[in-house]
């Protein structure tokens, strides 16, 4: 083990990856100090891990914080059934006041929704007015919160006073700190909550109540460990603490070894604890971890069961919902509520027990009152508690580890076939045996992790410098963990992305495209795994259009495209370019040959429609539709040249000549139509506009050399001039000041010297270390203030590796 040097500058990140395996099993810390916040799922929902170290008779918290605990004052429907008066017609004056006569209104049970699977009262109109009366016997001193789930725009009144207004929706049950206004208007006796809800788009939902914050039990004996350093590597996040007379190093390791697919796909992370005395004295040391059962639910209101599932080697606790709705939900802002979460550790030094709250778990740890392990405990918000006895610790380092794993049972539905996760694709393994295997191979795996972390970092340093390498280290786990790995019924490897914090699409082609550099660089099998399903969709006859689909569905259901609009030039171009990149890395076009008929159909479409694109979306769909998109035209040119390259490799000489001949005049025509003096335009013949032409990077990376160097020199000069206006990077184009950081990395790769490349990297590094948006790094941010515009935890940040990929292929 290595130990931090006093005064070492901590590595900063928007959020710190702790447990990273799949879109469902993904836990992060969103503060620079590990013990200053509750750990969360990438979506922001609390999935608490709480860590405490005992040093002699003192206890120091080093991981997480206790999540807030709430109790109902006015229950929501997940706590207790209730009914309200409602109408869908404009009510009379005073409808939101206690004295209004609502006897003509209908009576309905909550929740209201247009989703019949959850609705107790169906609501399908544009407006809903609700009146809920309730009794308060005694006012409480605890802080009060409005507990609410609403979709869309809403006004909430308490006894006639407006207490909450929002344009938009919250998507899930949310606690709003409205203590002052609630206490000012709540009274003993009869009270009224009145709501007007207006649907403007998408779904409809309403459920609300009032909760009180339950103060945590006294924690006078719990001190705070002092964090001295944090380091982020490709597969490890390492923290150094001082806890009284002991130094503690905590390492969160998710062994996503991209070159070893079976190991990468095993959904087991290690938390390693290394301790040593820092004062020359011997100390008695134990380490506690409390893991919330909320890691295995979508909503905290869901009931779980916790069990003891020991093996010959490990003590293990397991938890999952009692309902087990396997693959029953699809969408973006969702967590898994099927399968089972496990915590395990070495039998010889471990004590485990299940409690109903983190406070109870820590109290038992402090008071040494852990009860005997019991199975079959039901409840909500349970905690799996694990204690490691490290014994007497002196100046020599002592190390132990815990294992956290998740058995999804089934990961993906693929054209109506439920697929098991890759590690159990044949259905013959138990998860306890997988946990045992992870424990037995710990030292071997850790050596591989250490070695490959060094490779990833060194590759990036050589290509782009130390700051560039730190950015690549930061995004490595995020990108891989935004995918699920399964095997199709046709025995193809499928590496399916989830469009996190966007629309929840599965296997989106215009996520596959920006994600490609990392996977092309280290394992093309995974890149093919992102493309196999799209090829199957076309070649099975399920998708009949002459260009590639946008997606395969909404995660985790890959039953066919659900995005409402096609991106013809974008997706056809993406697939052909990526096929050429795979052939370049593999040194052969065997994969292209397998899908040559489909590729030809797409190439023929681009030959007709690609150069001067009609009004349509590109991957930057948030910017809206555009005709004559210069950057999209560049993609079509790169794709057609890629197709010619593949034809050459396959011995299709006449086809190769045909497409090279087709592409050559497109270049000069592109330059002429897009020319705007010192730069090239956003759309053909639209003077006074500009955009990043990131799609041209393939001209460099694949050595097509279609465009003269003067094109790149002109664009780079102009980009750097535009970048000087903003502190956090180069805007995407002239329409807005926001940007996409993955595309900046591609644009920067088009520079022809390290100095210019680093000019693009510096503001991105500043963004990553200074942004106030504390989420797994967003690829879509505002260049003026570094704040997230949208998106987080997405796979596309693997596009940061474009410079490293170019260096690997071309040594520049």
C-alpha distance (Angstrom), angle and dihedral (degrees) to the residues before:
residue distance angle dihedral
X1 . . .
X2 3.80 . .
X3 3.77 124.1 .
X4 3.79 130.7 -144.7
X5 3.75 120.5 -102.5
X6 3.80 113.9 -123.6
X7 3.77 111.0 -98.3
X8 3.83 93.5 17.7
X9 3.81 112.7 158.8
X10 3.80 109.6 -110.5
X11 3.78 118.7 -126.4
X12 3.81 109.3 -114.5
X13 3.80 128.8 -145.9
X14 3.81 137.0 165.5
X15 3.82 86.9 -115.4
X16 3.79 132.7 -4.3
X17 3.83 120.3 -125.5
X18 3.82 112.9 -129.6
X19 3.82 108.5 158.6
X20 3.82 114.1 15.4
X21 3.79 125.1 168.9
X22 3.81 115.4 116.2
X23 3.82 138.1 -3.5
X24 3.80 86.3 -88.0
X25 3.81 102.0 40.8
X26 3.79 101.4 54.0
X27 3.84 124.2 122.1
X28 3.83 125.4 -179.7
X29 3.80 142.2 -179.8
X30 3.80 112.1 -133.1
X31 3.80 99.8 -165.6
X32 3.79 132.7 68.4
X33 3.79 90.1 -121.3
X34 3.79 111.0 62.3
X35 3.81 92.2 -145.8
X36 3.81 97.4 49.8
X37 3.81 101.1 78.7
X38 3.78 144.5 30.6
X39 3.80 110.6 -97.8
X40 3.79 114.9 -115.2
X41 3.77 145.2 -164.5
X42 3.81 111.1 -102.5
X43 3.82 87.9 -98.2
X44 3.82 90.4 63.0
X45 3.81 97.9 -106.0
X46 3.79 113.2 135.4
X47 3.81 114.9 -100.9
X48 3.75 99.6 167.8
X49 3.78 126.4 -146.8
X50 3.80 112.8 177.4
X51 3.82 122.5 -169.3
X52 3.81 129.2 -169.7
X53 3.80 130.0 174.6
X54 3.82 121.6 -153.1
X55 3.81 113.4 -148.2
X56 3.80 108.4 -175.6
X57 3.82 102.2 -54.3
X58 3.80 98.5 -19.4
X59 3.79 128.0 89.6
X60 3.80 124.8 -149.8
X61 3.80 126.1 -170.3
X62 3.82 111.0 -140.2
X63 3.83 103.2 160.3
X64 3.79 129.5 53.5
X65 3.77 130.6 -36.3
X66 3.76 131.6 -99.3
X67 3.81 108.6 -86.7
X68 3.76 116.8 -121.3
X69 3.79 114.5 -91.1
X70 3.80 120.3 -144.7
X71 3.80 135.6 -166.3
X72 3.78 125.7 -162.9
X73 3.79 121.1 -103.0
X74 3.80 92.2 166.3
X75 3.82 105.7 14.3
X76 3.79 125.4 -130.5
X77 3.79 118.6 -140.1
X78 3.81 93.4 -93.9
X79 3.82 87.7 60.8
X80 3.80 101.8 37.2
X81 3.80 135.1 -8.7
X82 3.80 115.2 -104.4
X83 3.80 139.4 170.1
X84 3.80 132.9 -144.0
X85 3.79 139.8 -170.6
X86 3.80 113.0 -107.8
X87 3.78 145.2 172.3
X88 3.79 135.7 -173.2
X89 3.82 93.2 -156.9
X90 3.81 124.6 84.2
X91 3.83 104.0 -88.2
X92 3.77 127.8 -143.1
X93 3.79 128.5 -92.4
X94 3.79 114.7 -64.9
X95 3.82 94.6 24.8
X96 3.83 89.0 141.2
X97 3.83 96.3 53.2
X98 3.83 128.6 90.5
X99 3.82 95.8 -115.9
X100 3.81 97.0 55.2
X101 3.82 116.6 120.1
X102 3.83 106.5 -124.1
X103 3.82 98.4 166.3
X104 3.82 90.8 116.5
X105 3.81 91.4 56.0
X106 3.81 122.2 96.3
X107 3.81 124.0 -105.4
X108 3.80 118.0 -127.7
X109 3.78 140.0 167.2
X110 3.79 123.3 -120.6
X111 2.94 140.0 -80.1
X112 3.80 102.4 57.7
X113 3.80 112.6 -159.0
X114 3.79 145.3 144.8
X115 3.80 87.9 -131.3
X116 3.80 102.8 91.2
X117 3.81 91.5 -161.4
X118 3.83 91.0 67.6
X119 3.82 104.4 20.6
X120 3.78 120.4 106.0
X121 3.81 85.3 -178.0
X122 3.79 118.5 27.8
X123 3.81 115.2 -132.0
X124 3.81 118.8 -172.5
X125 3.81 105.4 152.6
X126 3.80 129.8 91.9
X127 3.83 98.0 -108.7
X128 3.78 135.0 40.1
X129 3.81 128.4 -176.2
X130 3.81 117.4 -166.9
X131 3.80 134.4 -175.1
X132 3.81 119.5 -167.4
X133 3.81 119.4 -177.1
X134 3.79 121.7 -164.6
X135 3.79 140.5 167.5
X136 3.82 126.4 -118.0
X137 3.78 114.5 -163.2
X138 3.80 97.6 179.9
X139 3.80 133.1 11.2
X140 3.80 114.4 -127.1
X141 3.81 131.5 -139.9
X142 3.83 94.3 -141.4
X143 3.80 118.9 102.8
X144 3.79 112.8 -89.0
X145 3.81 128.2 -136.4
X146 3.77 133.2 -170.2
X147 3.81 104.7 -125.7
X148 3.79 108.2 -154.8
X149 3.78 147.1 155.2
X150 3.80 113.0 -169.0
X151 3.79 139.8 163.9
X152 3.15 118.5 -148.3
X153 3.82 138.7 -2.7
X154 3.78 114.5 -20.8
X155 3.81 147.5 -175.3
X156 3.81 118.1 -167.5
X157 3.81 122.3 -166.6
X158 3.80 128.1 -168.3
X159 3.80 112.2 -157.4
X160 3.80 89.8 -23.6
X161 3.82 98.6 -45.9
X162 3.81 120.7 112.1
X163 3.82 106.3 -120.3
X164 3.81 102.3 164.8
X165 3.79 135.8 25.4
X166 3.79 126.3 172.8
X167 3.78 135.0 168.2
X168 3.78 102.2 -150.1
X169 3.78 134.0 19.9
X170 3.81 141.8 -81.9
X171 3.84 101.6 -140.4
X172 3.81 95.5 -149.9
X173 3.79 141.5 36.5
X174 3.80 105.1 -65.8
X175 3.80 133.9 -173.8
X176 3.84 111.3 -139.2
X177 3.79 117.7 -162.1
X178 3.82 99.7 -129.7
X179 3.79 95.8 142.8
X180 3.81 98.1 139.2
X181 3.79 98.0 47.7
X182 3.81 92.8 41.0
X183 3.80 93.4 51.9
X184 3.81 91.4 44.4
X185 3.79 92.1 56.9
X186 3.81 105.6 28.8
X187 3.82 116.5 96.6
X188 3.76 139.1 178.2
X189 3.76 113.9 -92.5
X190 3.81 124.2 20.9
X191 3.82 119.1 8.6
X192 3.81 135.7 176.4
X193 3.79 132.7 -142.3
X194 3.81 109.4 -167.7
X195 3.78 123.9 -173.1
X196 3.78 137.6 -171.3
X197 3.81 111.9 -166.6
X198 3.80 123.9 -176.5
X199 3.78 124.7 -165.7
X200 3.81 114.4 -144.4
X201 3.82 102.3 162.6
X202 3.77 141.5 -11.3
X203 3.79 122.1 3.3
X204 3.79 134.1 2.3
X205 3.81 126.4 -135.9
X206 3.81 142.4 152.9
X207 3.79 133.2 177.3
X208 3.81 123.8 142.6
X209 3.78 145.0 163.5
X210 3.81 142.1 144.5
X211 3.81 125.1 -93.5
X212 3.77 135.6 -174.8
X213 3.77 125.0 -137.2
X214 3.80 109.1 -116.2
X215 3.82 108.7 -140.8
X216 3.81 112.4 -124.5
X217 3.78 119.1 -111.4
X218 3.77 115.8 -89.9
X219 3.79 110.5 -73.9
X220 3.78 99.1 -176.3
X221 3.79 90.6 135.5
X222 3.82 92.3 53.7
X223 3.80 114.2 92.8
X224 3.78 127.8 -176.4
X225 3.80 120.4 -108.7
X226 3.81 113.8 -131.4
X227 3.78 113.0 -116.6
X228 3.79 111.6 -142.1
X229 3.78 103.3 173.6
X230 3.80 146.3 -1.4
X231 3.79 126.2 -159.8
X232 3.80 127.1 -172.9
X233 3.79 118.7 -155.8
X234 3.78 128.3 172.3
X235 3.82 93.4 -88.8
X236 3.81 104.1 10.0
X237 3.78 138.1 61.3
X238 3.79 109.1 -164.1
X239 3.82 126.4 -166.9
X240 3.80 128.4 -170.8
X241 3.81 120.5 -153.6
X242 3.76 139.4 177.4
X243 3.80 112.7 -142.0
X244 3.78 108.0 178.4
X245 3.78 109.2 -71.8
X246 3.81 93.9 -5.3
X247 3.78 133.9 77.0
X248 3.81 113.0 -144.7
X249 3.78 126.3 -162.4
X250 3.83 114.1 -167.3
X251 3.80 117.7 -168.8
X252 3.81 124.9 -171.1
X253 3.80 107.6 -158.3
X254 3.79 125.5 -174.4
X255 3.83 103.8 178.2
X256 3.80 97.9 -144.3
X257 3.78 93.9 164.1
X258 3.76 99.3 179.8
X259 3.81 94.3 -161.7
X260 3.83 92.8 52.7
X261 3.78 105.2 58.3
X262 3.81 97.6 -177.0
X263 3.80 91.7 53.6
X264 3.80 93.3 41.4
X265 3.81 89.5 53.2
X266 3.81 95.2 52.2
X267 3.83 103.9 104.9
X268 3.80 97.1 -143.7
X269 3.81 125.1 114.0
X270 3.79 128.2 -169.5
X271 3.78 127.4 -136.3
X272 3.79 107.2 -161.5
X273 3.80 123.7 -163.4
X274 3.81 119.3 -162.2
X275 3.80 117.8 -178.4
X276 3.78 137.4 179.5
X277 3.80 136.9 165.2
X278 3.78 115.9 -96.1
X279 3.81 97.9 -171.1
X280 3.79 101.3 50.1
X281 3.80 92.7 -107.2
X282 3.80 130.8 112.6
X283 3.80 116.4 -107.8
X284 3.79 135.3 -169.3
X285 3.83 107.1 -126.7
X286 3.80 135.4 -169.9
X287 3.79 129.2 167.8
X288 3.82 125.0 -148.2
X289 3.82 128.9 -161.3
X290 3.79 123.0 -173.5
X291 3.82 113.3 -168.0
X292 3.79 119.7 -169.3
X293 3.78 121.2 -127.4
X294 3.83 84.8 -136.4
X295 3.81 85.8 86.1
X296 3.83 84.7 77.1
X297 3.83 99.8 46.2
X298 3.78 138.1 71.4
X299 3.81 93.9 -146.7
X300 3.81 126.4 24.5
X301 3.82 89.0 -128.1
X302 3.82 91.8 69.3
X303 3.80 117.4 106.8
X304 3.80 117.7 -119.8
X305 3.76 137.2 -171.8
X306 3.80 123.0 -141.4
X307 3.80 123.7 -157.1
X308 3.79 142.7 -179.4
X309 3.82 109.4 -119.3
X310 3.79 105.2 171.5
X311 3.79 122.0 178.3
X312 3.80 129.8 -160.9
X313 3.81 90.6 -89.0
X314 3.80 106.5 26.9
X315 3.76 141.4 47.1
X316 3.79 105.8 -136.7
X317 3.77 139.7 -177.9
X318 3.79 122.3 -160.8
X319 3.80 133.2 -166.5
X320 3.80 138.3 179.3
X321 3.79 140.3 147.2
X322 3.78 118.5 -71.7
X323 3.83 89.9 -134.6
X324 3.85 97.6 53.4
X325 3.85 98.0 -163.9
X326 3.81 95.4 -171.0
X327 3.83 112.2 -153.6
X328 3.81 89.1 -19.7
X329 3.81 97.3 133.7
X330 3.78 134.4 52.8
X331 3.78 130.3 -171.9
X332 3.76 146.4 81.1
X333 3.80 111.6 -82.9
X334 3.80 94.9 49.5
X335 3.78 135.7 114.6
X336 3.78 126.7 -154.4
X337 3.81 116.7 -88.2
X338 3.78 99.5 176.8
X339 3.78 132.1 67.2
X340 3.79 124.6 35.6
X341 3.80 138.5 -75.1
X342 3.82 117.6 -143.7
X343 3.82 135.9 -162.4
X344 3.79 118.0 -170.0
X345 3.80 141.3 170.7
X346 3.80 140.4 168.0
X347 3.81 112.1 -60.1
X348 3.78 95.7 -137.4
X349 3.80 97.4 61.9
X350 3.81 103.7 24.1
X351 3.79 137.4 100.4
X352 3.81 120.0 -174.4
X353 3.80 134.7 -175.7
X354 3.81 140.4 160.4
X355 3.80 123.6 -122.8
X356 3.78 138.5 177.2
X357 3.81 95.9 -121.9
X358 3.83 141.8 13.8
X359 3.80 90.3 -112.7
X360 3.79 91.2 57.6
X361 3.79 91.4 47.9
X362 3.80 93.5 52.5
X363 3.81 92.3 43.5
X364 3.81 90.1 55.9
X365 3.80 89.7 48.0
X366 3.81 92.0 51.1
X367 3.79 94.5 43.0
X368 3.82 93.9 42.0
X369 3.78 88.7 -127.4
X370 3.79 102.3 131.3
X371 3.77 108.5 155.7
X372 3.79 123.1 -138.3
X373 3.77 114.3 -75.8
X374 3.80 113.7 -91.8
X375 3.81 132.1 -172.7
X376 3.77 132.3 -145.5
X377 3.81 97.7 40.1
X378 3.81 110.8 163.5
X379 3.78 127.9 -161.7
X380 3.79 145.8 90.9
X381 3.79 127.9 -74.6
X382 3.80 93.7 11.3
X383 3.80 121.0 172.7
X384 3.80 128.4 -136.0
X385 3.82 105.2 -145.8
X386 3.81 122.9 -160.0
X387 3.81 127.0 179.8
X388 3.81 124.3 -168.9
X389 3.80 117.2 -159.6
X390 3.82 105.5 -146.8
X391 3.79 91.5 176.2
X392 3.79 124.0 -155.6
X393 3.79 111.8 -0.8
X394 3.80 126.1 -165.8
X395 3.80 133.6 165.2
X396 3.80 92.0 -55.8
X397 3.81 114.9 89.1
X398 3.81 118.1 -107.8
X399 3.79 121.1 -166.9
X400 3.81 137.6 -168.7
X401 3.79 134.7 162.1
X402 3.78 143.5 -148.7
X403 3.81 127.2 -151.8
X404 3.80 126.7 -136.3
X405 3.79 117.2 -169.0
X406 3.79 141.4 166.8
X407 3.79 127.4 -148.9
X408 3.82 106.9 -159.8
X409 3.83 91.9 -176.8
X410 3.81 87.8 -155.0
X411 3.81 122.2 19.0
X412 3.80 108.6 -177.4
X413 3.79 140.8 16.4
X414 3.80 105.8 -139.8
X415 3.79 114.7 -168.9
X416 3.81 88.3 -28.7
X417 3.81 95.4 -46.9
X418 3.81 114.7 116.6
X419 3.81 108.0 -134.8
X420 3.78 126.1 -156.9
X421 3.80 119.6 -134.9
X422 3.82 115.3 -85.4
X423 3.81 94.5 -105.1
X424 3.80 89.2 61.2
X425 3.80 100.9 26.2
X426 3.81 92.0 138.6
X427 3.81 94.0 44.5
X428 3.80 95.9 -124.5
X429 3.83 102.0 114.5
X430 3.78 133.3 81.9
X431 3.78 119.8 -143.4
X432 3.79 92.8 -128.1
X433 3.81 88.0 60.7
X434 3.81 89.3 49.9
X435 3.80 90.3 52.5
X436 3.80 89.8 48.8
X437 3.80 90.7 49.6
X438 3.80 90.6 51.0
X439 3.81 90.1 51.2
X440 3.81 94.6 48.0
X441 3.80 93.0 48.7
X442 3.83 95.7 42.9
X443 3.81 97.1 114.9
X444 3.79 93.6 44.2
X445 3.79 92.2 47.7
X446 3.79 92.6 46.9
X447 3.79 91.1 53.5
X448 3.80 90.1 51.7
X449 3.80 90.7 47.7
X450 3.80 93.0 49.9
X451 3.79 91.8 47.3
X452 3.80 96.3 47.7
X453 3.81 93.1 43.6
X454 3.79 86.2 60.1
X455 3.81 91.9 48.1
X456 3.81 93.5 51.3
X457 3.78 92.5 47.5
X458 3.79 94.9 45.1
X459 3.81 92.3 48.0
X460 3.79 90.4 53.8
X461 3.82 94.6 44.3
X462 3.80 91.1 53.2
X463 3.79 91.2 49.5
X464 3.79 101.3 42.6
X465 3.79 116.5 -5.3
X466 3.79 137.3 -97.7
X467 3.82 99.4 -58.9
X468 3.79 90.4 48.5
X469 3.81 89.4 50.8
X470 3.81 92.0 51.7
X471 3.79 89.8 53.9
X472 3.80 90.3 50.2
X473 3.82 90.8 49.0
X474 3.80 90.3 51.0
X475 3.81 96.2 53.6
X476 3.83 100.3 39.5
X477 3.81 97.5 90.2
X478 3.79 94.2 35.2
X479 3.77 92.3 58.6
X480 3.79 97.8 45.5
X481 3.81 92.8 44.1
X482 3.81 91.0 55.7
X483 3.83 87.7 73.4
X484 3.79 138.7 69.7
X485 3.80 119.7 -141.2
X486 3.82 117.0 -145.9
X487 3.78 140.1 144.5
X488 3.81 119.4 -113.7
X489 3.82 123.1 -131.7
X490 3.83 84.7 -106.4
X491 3.86 88.0 59.5
X492 3.80 93.5 -110.8
X493 3.78 120.6 141.8
X494 3.81 109.9 -114.0
X495 3.82 119.7 -162.2
X496 3.78 100.9 -176.7
X497 3.80 122.6 -169.3
X498 3.77 126.4 -148.1
X499 3.79 116.8 -141.7
X500 3.81 93.7 -129.6
X501 3.80 120.3 -155.2
X502 3.79 90.4 0.1
X503 3.80 120.0 72.6
X504 3.80 101.1 -43.1
X505 3.82 95.1 -116.2
X506 3.79 117.4 166.1
X507 3.82 122.2 -131.2
X508 3.81 94.8 -1.0
X509 3.81 108.3 -171.0
X510 3.79 93.2 -145.4
X511 3.80 88.7 56.2
X512 3.79 90.9 48.0
X513 3.82 89.2 55.2
X514 3.83 100.1 56.5
X515 3.81 91.2 36.9
X516 3.79 92.3 56.9
X517 3.84 105.0 92.0
X518 3.82 96.2 70.1
X519 3.80 93.5 48.5
X520 3.79 95.4 40.7
X521 3.77 87.8 51.8
X522 3.80 98.2 52.2
X523 3.83 111.2 15.2
X524 3.80 125.6 7.0
X525 3.83 90.1 -172.0
X526 3.80 87.2 75.5
X527 3.80 91.6 46.7
X528 3.79 88.8 52.9
X529 3.81 87.2 47.4
X530 3.81 88.5 61.9
X531 3.82 90.5 52.4
X532 3.83 104.1 38.1
X533 3.79 94.3 80.5
X534 3.80 93.1 50.1
X535 3.80 90.8 51.6
X536 3.80 90.9 47.9
X537 3.81 90.3 50.4
X538 3.83 90.6 57.9
X539 3.80 99.4 34.9
X540 3.81 94.1 48.9
X541 3.79 90.0 57.7
X542 3.80 92.7 -116.5
X543 3.84 89.7 113.8
X544 3.80 113.1 41.5
X545 3.80 105.4 173.5
X546 3.85 119.4 113.2
X547 3.81 93.0 -115.9
X548 3.79 134.6 53.1
X549 3.81 122.5 -78.7
X550 3.78 119.7 -107.9
X551 3.82 94.5 -129.6
X552 3.80 145.1 -19.6
X553 3.80 97.4 -117.1
X554 3.78 139.7 -72.8
X555 3.80 117.0 -42.4
X556 3.01 124.6 -64.4
X557 3.83 93.1 11.1
X558 3.81 111.2 74.3
X559 3.79 97.6 -179.1
X560 3.81 98.9 128.0
X561 3.79 140.3 -50.7
X562 3.81 115.7 -42.2
X563 3.81 99.5 171.8
X564 3.78 107.5 111.1
X565 3.78 98.6 -129.9
X566 3.80 138.2 37.5
X567 3.80 125.5 -122.2
X568 3.81 99.2 -154.2
X569 3.81 104.0 175.9
X570 3.80 92.9 33.5
X571 3.79 98.5 54.2
X572 3.81 98.3 36.7
X573 3.79 89.4 49.4
X574 3.81 92.9 47.0
X575 3.79 94.5 53.5
X576 3.82 95.9 47.2
X577 3.82 94.2 46.2
X578 3.79 91.9 48.7
X579 3.79 90.7 48.5
X580 3.83 89.0 55.9
X581 3.81 91.2 48.4
X582 3.81 90.4 51.8
X583 3.80 90.8 50.5
X584 3.81 90.1 49.6
X585 3.81 91.9 53.3
X586 3.81 95.7 40.2
X587 3.79 92.7 45.4
X588 3.81 91.2 -131.4
X589 3.80 140.0 64.1
X590 3.81 98.0 -130.4
X591 3.79 93.0 124.4
X592 3.82 90.4 49.9
X593 3.81 91.0 49.8
X594 3.80 89.9 56.0
X595 3.82 89.9 57.5
X596 3.81 100.3 28.4
X597 3.82 96.7 124.8
X598 3.81 91.4 54.0
X599 3.79 93.2 44.6
X600 3.80 89.3 50.6
X601 3.80 91.8 53.3
X602 3.79 90.2 51.8
X603 3.82 92.9 45.6
X604 3.80 91.3 51.1
X605 3.80 89.2 51.7
X606 3.80 91.6 51.6
X607 3.78 91.4 47.0
X608 3.81 88.1 60.0
X609 3.80 102.4 34.0
X610 3.80 108.9 16.7
X611 3.77 109.3 78.8
X612 3.82 98.8 60.3
X613 3.81 102.1 22.3
X614 3.78 121.1 -149.0
X615 3.80 120.8 -126.0
X616 3.82 103.6 -60.7
X617 3.78 145.9 121.8
X618 3.77 126.0 -84.7
X619 3.80 127.0 -165.5
X620 3.82 87.9 -76.9
X621 3.81 87.3 67.3
X622 3.81 92.1 150.9
X623 3.84 86.4 72.6
X624 3.80 91.1 60.4
X625 3.78 136.2 -125.0
X626 3.77 122.9 -32.4
X627 3.78 136.7 178.4
X628 3.81 122.7 -145.7
X629 3.83 92.5 18.4
X630 3.83 105.8 -172.4
X631 3.80 94.7 -156.3
X632 3.82 91.5 47.8
X633 3.80 88.4 50.6
X634 3.81 88.0 52.9
X635 3.80 88.2 54.5
X636 3.79 91.5 53.3
X637 3.81 90.5 50.5
X638 3.82 91.2 49.6
X639 3.82 90.5 47.9
X640 3.80 94.4 50.0
X641 3.81 90.6 48.8
X642 3.81 88.3 47.3
X643 3.79 90.0 53.9
X644 3.82 89.6 51.5
X645 3.81 89.4 51.3
X646 3.80 91.3 51.6
X647 3.80 90.9 47.9
X648 3.81 89.0 53.1
X649 3.80 91.0 51.4
X650 3.80 90.8 49.9
X651 3.79 93.7 49.5
X652 3.81 93.1 -109.8
X653 3.81 91.8 138.6
X654 3.80 98.7 166.3
X655 3.79 92.2 48.8
X656 3.79 90.4 48.8
X657 3.81 91.5 51.5
X658 3.78 92.0 47.1
X659 3.79 93.7 54.7
X660 3.80 95.4 41.4
X661 3.80 87.7 52.6
X662 3.79 89.9 48.5
X663 3.80 94.1 50.6
X664 3.81 100.6 44.8
X665 3.82 98.3 73.2
X666 3.81 90.7 42.1
X667 3.81 89.9 69.8
X668 3.79 97.2 59.1
X669 3.80 90.8 40.2
X670 3.81 89.9 51.7
X671 3.81 91.1 50.3
X672 3.78 91.4 49.7
X673 3.82 97.7 46.3
X674 3.82 93.8 43.7
X675 3.80 98.3 41.6
X676 3.80 115.7 123.7
X677 3.79 102.4 164.1
X678 3.79 107.1 -98.9
X679 3.81 94.9 21.5
X680 3.80 145.0 10.4
X681 3.80 123.3 -94.7
X682 3.78 134.8 -110.1
X683 3.81 92.1 -122.1
X684 3.79 128.7 17.4
X685 3.83 112.9 -82.1
X686 3.83 91.8 -1.5
X687 3.80 100.8 128.7
X688 3.78 120.6 -157.1
X689 3.80 94.7 34.7
X690 3.80 132.7 100.7
X691 3.79 141.1 179.6
X692 3.79 142.0 -178.6
X693 3.81 107.2 -90.8
X694 3.79 92.7 -153.0
X695 3.82 92.5 153.4
X696 3.81 88.9 70.9
X697 3.81 89.3 70.3
X698 3.83 89.3 90.5
X699 3.80 89.8 63.1
X700 3.80 85.1 65.8
X701 3.81 101.5 33.8
X702 3.82 95.5 47.2
X703 3.81 92.4 37.1
X704 3.79 96.4 -124.5
X705 3.81 90.5 142.9
X706 3.79 91.6 -162.9
X707 3.79 96.8 142.6
X708 3.82 121.9 57.4
X709 3.79 117.8 -113.2
X710 3.81 88.6 -113.5
X711 3.83 88.9 71.5
X712 3.79 91.8 57.5
X713 3.80 93.9 41.4
X714 3.81 90.9 52.1
X715 3.82 94.1 47.3
X716 3.81 95.4 44.6
X717 3.80 91.9 50.7
X718 3.79 90.3 50.4
X719 3.82 93.4 46.0
X720 3.79 92.2 52.4
X721 3.79 89.5 50.4
X722 3.82 90.6 52.4
X723 3.79 91.7 45.2
X724 3.80 91.6 57.3
X725 3.81 87.9 69.2
X726 3.83 94.0 62.6
X727 3.83 131.4 48.2
X728 3.81 98.8 -146.6
X729 3.77 106.0 50.8
X730 3.77 146.9 -65.6
X731 3.84 114.8 -44.5
X732 3.78 116.4 -119.5
X733 3.80 93.3 -118.3
X734 3.80 144.0 -33.5
X735 3.81 95.6 -74.9
X736 3.82 98.4 72.1
X737 3.80 140.7 5.2
X738 3.81 93.8 -123.1
X739 3.80 121.0 101.8
X740 3.79 145.4 -165.6
X741 3.78 110.7 -123.8
X742 3.81 94.5 -156.1
X743 3.79 90.1 58.3
X744 3.79 91.7 48.3
X745 3.80 87.5 58.3
X746 3.82 89.8 53.3
X747 3.79 91.4 46.7
X748 3.81 90.8 48.9
X749 3.81 89.6 53.0
X750 3.80 88.4 63.2
X751 3.83 90.5 66.7
X752 3.79 116.5 103.5
X753 3.82 98.9 -143.9
X754 3.82 138.3 45.6
X755 3.80 93.5 -120.8
X756 3.81 94.2 61.0
X757 3.80 91.5 42.1
X758 3.80 91.1 54.7
X759 3.81 90.2 50.2
X760 3.80 88.0 64.8
X761 3.81 93.6 43.2
X762 3.81 97.6 51.0
X763 3.84 97.1 68.6
X764 3.81 91.2 42.7
X765 3.78 90.6 53.1
X766 3.81 87.7 48.4
X767 3.81 89.2 52.1
X768 3.81 92.7 50.3
X769 3.80 93.1 49.6
X770 3.81 100.4 37.4
X771 3.83 107.2 33.8
X772 3.79 116.3 123.1
X773 3.82 90.2 -148.6
X774 3.79 100.4 99.8
X775 3.79 100.0 -161.9
X776 3.83 134.6 107.1
X777 3.77 98.0 -66.5
X778 3.78 114.6 -68.1
X779 3.79 117.9 -137.4
X780 3.82 91.2 -155.1
X781 3.80 113.8 63.1
X782 3.78 141.5 151.0
X783 3.81 112.7 -102.9
X784 3.81 92.8 -152.7
X785 3.82 97.8 61.8
X786 3.83 106.6 4.0
X787 3.81 93.9 -117.0
X788 3.78 123.9 145.1
X789 3.81 113.2 -100.3
X790 3.82 93.8 -173.3
X791 3.80 142.4 -45.3
X792 3.81 125.8 60.2
X793 3.80 138.3 -176.7
X794 3.82 90.5 20.4
X795 3.79 127.5 157.1
X796 3.81 94.2 -127.9
X797 3.80 92.3 84.8
X798 3.82 85.5 80.3
X799 3.80 80.6 80.5
X800 3.80 86.0 78.2
X801 3.82 85.2 79.8
X802 3.82 93.5 67.7
X803 3.81 93.0 102.0
X804 3.81 91.4 48.6
X805 3.80 90.0 47.8
X806 3.81 91.2 50.9
X807 3.80 89.7 49.3
X808 3.79 91.2 50.9
X809 3.81 92.3 51.6
X810 3.78 99.8 36.3
X811 3.82 107.4 17.9
X812 3.81 93.8 -127.3
